[in-house]
Amino acid sequence: MNDTAKLAVITARSKCDAEDMIHAVYVIIGRAATESGGHGRLRIYLTLITQF
């Protein structure tokens, strides 16, 4: 399961509170930034966050 799919699952299980959600998103961003060495995917995740 890739990071985007994980984010979708977390979103679907929205019984968790906002803090859990935000923490999970930041963890995923951190991984994406580390894997890609920076920018491409990170921009996508930042776009996703601004829509929450």
Secondary structure, 3 states (H helix, E strand, C coil): CCHHHHHHHHHHCCCCCHHHHHHHHHHHHHHHHHHHCCCHHHHHHHHHHHCC
